[in-house]
Amino acid sequence: MPTFPLTLAVITHNEAESIARCLDSVPFAAEKLVVDSGSDDDTVAIAQAHGARVLHQDWLGFGAQRNFASSQCSHDWILVLDADEYLSPELAAELQQRLPALMAGAAPAAYLRRSTIYMGRPMRWYRPAVGEKLARLYHRGRARWSDARVHESLRFDGAAPTLRAPFNHVNNPALPHKQLKVLRYAELKCRDWLDRRKPVRMWQAPFVYALAFLKDYVFRLAFLDGWRGFLIAQTAASYALYKRMRYYEMVNNPESVASATDLLNKHHIDR
């Protein structure tokens, strides 16, 4: 298969179960780069065995870690995937057809559509899990990741095309994985809020939960996916509420920031 002057960039930490599938789904990338933040499983060995160049970088936060990875790529055009994501054969074929024109043009980036596999099966109706548009293919001279600790986004000016076929996301193998991720992501988001001195508005908390659940369950059609849709909507609403409760605690009890960090590090949830 011909390759393109393109780097697949993946940031990892203990992704031994999924990294091979991710790397193998992009056979046309001239380079595969894995930036690992200290895995203590077989992530590094597996990535190297599947053709990746592996670098170590202590964890900087999602945005900064992705920008570091971009700076280490050998090619200006970069495809970013998480370790639990992989290209569908249809998207791999579409990319091979469209990459020459895209890379020769002036577009800063391209959007890919993501399809989510939840509890072992693809979601069929829930809108963020069916064809969600994400900017994951970009020219590093024309785009840069925001520096957010979590929920980072790719920033660029100008129009970007959207590819049709999806890539796949295996969303948290089990509910305990999701709950641990909620703890970690909430902690990171609250640290960003603390840095910005965001006002505390606990009076919003009950409304935030109700509106977040209603948005996902009804307006984003999660209810059509049955009980899996209910669980997704409930988890999203709980996350929205927990972030605000935790931020209230951080502001009113600053010592809790360090004690929570120690606890999360002890259980390998934060790093």
C-alpha positions as CSV (number, residue, x, y, z in Angstrom):
1,M,0.0,0.0,0.0
2,P,1.4,3.4,-0.9
3,T,2.1,5.8,2.0
4,F,1.6,9.5,2.3
5,P,3.8,12.1,4.1
6,L,1.5,12.0,7.0
7,T,2.1,11.3,10.7
8,L,-0.4,9.4,12.8
9,A,0.0,10.8,16.3
10,V,-1.4,9.1,19.4
11,I,-0.9,10.0,23.1
12,T,-1.0,7.1,25.5
13,H,-1.0,5.9,29.1
14,N,-1.6,2.2,29.7
15,E,-3.3,1.4,26.4
16,A,-2.0,-2.1,25.8
17,E,-5.4,-3.5,25.0
18,S,-6.2,-1.1,22.2
19,I,-3.0,0.6,20.8
20,A,-2.3,-2.1,18.2
21,R,-5.8,-1.9,16.6
22,C,-5.4,1.9,16.5
23,L,-2.0,1.9,14.8
24,D,-2.8,-0.9,12.3
25,S,-5.9,0.9,11.1
26,V,-3.7,3.6,9.4
27,P,-1.4,1.6,7.1
28,F,-0.9,4.5,4.7
29,A,0.8,6.9,7.2
30,A,4.5,7.3,6.5
31,E,5.1,7.7,10.3
32,K,3.3,6.5,13.4
33,L,4.2,8.4,16.5
34,V,3.2,7.5,20.1
35,V,3.8,9.9,22.9
36,D,3.6,8.0,26.1
37,S,3.3,9.5,29.6
38,G,4.7,6.7,31.6
39,S,2.7,3.5,30.9
40,D,3.5,0.6,33.2
41,D,1.9,-2.0,31.0
42,D,3.0,-3.2,27.6
43,T,1.8,-0.2,25.7
44,V,5.3,0.9,24.6
45,A,6.4,-2.5,23.5
46,I,3.2,-3.2,21.5
47,A,3.4,0.2,19.8
48,Q,6.9,-0.4,18.7
49,A,6.1,-3.8,17.5
50,H,3.3,-2.3,15.3
51,G,5.6,0.2,13.7
52,A,5.4,3.3,15.9
53,R,8.2,5.6,17.1
54,V,7.6,6.0,20.8
55,L,8.6,9.1,22.8
56,H,8.2,9.6,26.5
57,Q,6.7,12.9,27.8
58,D,5.5,13.4,31.3
59,W,1.8,14.4,31.3
60,L,1.2,18.0,30.4
61,G,-2.6,18.0,30.1
62,F,-4.5,17.0,27.0
63,G,-4.0,20.1,24.9
64,A,-0.3,20.6,25.8
65,Q,0.4,16.9,25.3
66,R,-1.1,17.0,21.8
67,N,0.8,20.1,20.9
68,F,4.0,18.4,22.1
69,A,3.2,15.4,19.9
70,S,2.6,17.7,16.9
71,S,6.0,19.3,17.4
72,Q,7.7,15.9,17.3
73,C,6.1,14.7,14.1
74,S,8.3,14.2,11.0
75,H,5.5,15.5,8.7
76,D,3.4,18.7,8.7
77,W,0.2,16.8,8.0
78,I,-1.0,15.0,11.1
79,L,-3.8,12.6,11.9
80,V,-4.7,12.4,15.6
81,L,-6.5,9.4,17.1
82,D,-6.9,8.3,20.7
83,A,-5.7,4.8,21.4
84,D,-9.3,3.6,21.8
85,E,-10.2,4.9,18.3
86,Y,-9.5,3.3,14.9
87,L,-10.3,4.0,11.3
88,S,-13.0,2.0,9.6
89,P,-11.9,0.4,6.3
90,E,-14.3,2.8,4.5
91,L,-12.6,5.9,6.0
92,A,-9.1,4.5,5.4
93,A,-10.1,4.1,1.7
94,E,-11.6,7.5,1.5
95,L,-8.5,9.1,3.0
96,Q,-6.3,7.4,0.5
97,Q,-8.4,8.9,-2.3
98,R,-8.7,12.4,-0.9
99,L,-5.3,13.0,0.8
100,P,-3.3,14.0,-2.3
101,A,-5.7,16.9,-3.1
102,L,-6.1,17.9,0.5
103,M,-2.4,18.0,1.2
104,A,-1.7,19.9,-2.0
105,G,-4.3,22.6,-1.1
106,A,-4.5,25.4,1.4
107,A,-7.0,23.9,3.9
108,P,-5.8,24.0,7.5
109,A,-7.6,20.8,8.6
110,A,-10.4,18.3,7.8
111,Y,-13.2,17.0,10.0
112,L,-13.7,13.3,10.5
113,R,-17.0,11.7,11.7
114,R,-16.8,9.5,14.8
115,S,-19.1,6.5,15.5
116,T,-19.2,5.3,19.1
117,I,-19.3,1.7,20.3
118,Y,-20.9,1.6,23.7
119,M,-21.4,-1.5,25.8
120,G,-20.2,-3.7,22.9
121,R,-22.5,-2.3,20.2
122,P,-22.6,0.9,18.1
123,M,-25.0,3.6,19.2
124,R,-27.7,4.1,16.5
125,W,-29.5,7.3,17.4
126,Y,-27.7,9.3,20.1
127,R,-26.4,12.3,18.1
128,P,-22.9,12.8,19.7
129,A,-22.2,9.1,19.1
130,V,-23.4,8.9,15.5
131,G,-21.4,10.9,13.0
132,E,-20.0,13.5,15.5
133,K,-17.7,15.9,13.6
134,L,-14.2,16.3,15.0
135,A,-11.2,18.1,13.5
136,R,-8.5,15.4,13.7
137,L,-6.6,15.8,10.4
138,Y,-4.6,19.0,10.1
139,H,-1.5,20.9,9.0
140,R,0.5,21.8,12.0
141,G,1.6,25.1,10.5
142,R,-2.1,26.1,10.2
143,A,-3.7,24.6,13.3
144,R,-2.9,24.2,17.0
145,W,-4.6,22.5,19.9
146,S,-6.0,24.6,22.7
147,D,-4.0,24.4,26.0
148,A,-6.9,23.1,28.0
149,R,-6.2,20.3,30.5
150,V,-9.2,18.4,29.2
151,H,-11.8,18.9,26.4
152,E,-9.2,20.4,24.2
153,S,-10.0,21.5,20.7
154,L,-8.2,22.1,17.5
155,R,-8.0,25.8,16.6
156,F,-7.6,27.1,13.0
157,D,-8.9,29.7,10.6
158,G,-10.6,29.0,7.3
159,A,-12.9,26.4,5.9
160,A,-12.2,22.7,6.5
161,P,-13.8,19.8,4.5
162,T,-15.6,16.9,6.1
163,L,-15.0,13.3,5.2
164,R,-18.0,11.0,4.9
165,A,-17.0,7.6,6.3
166,P,-16.6,7.3,10.1
167,F,-13.9,6.3,12.4
168,N,-14.7,4.2,15.4
169,H,-14.5,4.9,19.2
170,V,-14.7,2.1,21.7
171,N,-16.2,4.2,24.6
172,N,-15.1,2.8,27.9
173,P,-15.1,-1.0,28.0
174,A,-17.2,-1.0,31.2
175,L,-19.1,1.4,33.4
176,P,-16.3,1.4,36.1
177,H,-13.9,2.7,33.4
178,K,-16.4,5.5,32.6
179,Q,-16.7,6.5,36.3
180,L,-13.0,6.7,36.7
181,K,-12.7,8.8,33.6
182,V,-15.5,11.1,35.0
183,L,-13.4,11.6,38.2
184,R,-10.3,12.4,36.3
185,Y,-11.9,14.7,33.7
186,A,-13.9,16.6,36.3
187,E,-10.7,17.2,38.3
188,L,-8.9,18.5,35.3
189,K,-11.7,20.8,34.2
190,C,-12.1,22.2,37.7
191,R,-8.4,23.0,37.8
192,D,-8.8,25.0,34.6
193,W,-11.8,26.8,36.2
194,L,-9.7,27.5,39.3
195,D,-6.9,29.0,37.2
196,R,-9.4,31.3,35.5
197,R,-11.1,32.2,38.8
198,K,-14.4,31.2,37.4
199,P,-17.3,32.3,39.6
200,V,-19.0,29.7,41.8
201,R,-22.7,29.4,41.0
202,M,-23.9,26.4,43.0
203,W,-27.5,27.7,42.7
204,Q,-27.3,26.5,39.0
205,A,-26.4,22.9,40.0
206,P,-30.0,21.4,40.1
207,F,-30.9,23.0,36.9
208,V,-27.6,21.9,35.3
209,Y,-28.3,18.3,36.0
210,A,-31.9,18.4,34.7
211,L,-31.0,20.3,31.6
212,A,-28.0,18.2,30.8
213,F,-30.1,15.0,31.1
214,L,-33.0,16.5,29.1
215,K,-30.6,17.7,26.3
216,D,-29.0,14.3,25.9
217,Y,-31.9,12.0,26.5
218,V,-34.5,13.9,24.5
219,F,-33.0,16.4,22.1
220,R,-30.0,14.3,21.2
221,L,-32.2,11.2,20.9
222,A,-30.5,9.0,23.5
223,F,-33.9,7.6,24.4
224,L,-34.1,5.9,21.0
225,D,-31.1,3.8,22.1
226,G,-33.0,2.2,24.9
227,W,-31.4,1.7,28.3
228,R,-27.9,2.3,26.9
229,G,-29.2,5.8,25.9
230,F,-30.6,6.3,29.4
231,L,-27.2,5.4,30.9
232,I,-25.3,7.8,28.7
233,A,-27.7,10.7,29.4
234,Q,-27.5,10.0,33.2
235,T,-23.7,9.8,33.2
236,A,-23.4,13.0,31.2
237,A,-25.8,14.8,33.6
238,S,-24.0,13.4,36.7
239,Y,-20.7,14.6,35.3
240,A,-22.1,18.1,34.7
241,L,-23.3,18.2,38.3
242,Y,-20.2,16.7,39.9
243,K,-17.9,19.2,38.2
244,R,-19.8,22.0,39.9
245,M,-19.8,20.3,43.3
246,R,-16.1,19.6,43.1
247,Y,-15.3,23.2,42.0
248,Y,-17.3,24.6,44.9
249,E,-15.3,22.4,47.2
250,M,-12.0,23.5,45.6
251,V,-12.8,27.2,46.1
252,N,-14.1,26.7,49.7
253,N,-11.5,24.2,50.8
254,P,-8.3,24.8,48.8
255,E,-6.5,22.0,50.7
256,S,-8.8,19.5,48.9
257,V,-6.9,20.2,45.6
258,A,-3.7,18.6,46.9
259,S,-5.3,15.8,48.9
260,A,-7.5,14.8,45.9
261,T,-4.4,14.9,43.6
262,D,-2.6,12.6,46.0
263,L,-5.5,10.2,46.1
264,L,-6.0,10.1,42.3
265,N,-2.3,9.6,41.8
266,K,-2.3,6.8,44.3
267,H,-4.9,4.9,42.4
268,H,-3.4,5.8,39.0
269,I,-6.4,7.9,37.9
270,D,-4.4,11.1,37.6
271,R,-0.7,11.5,36.6
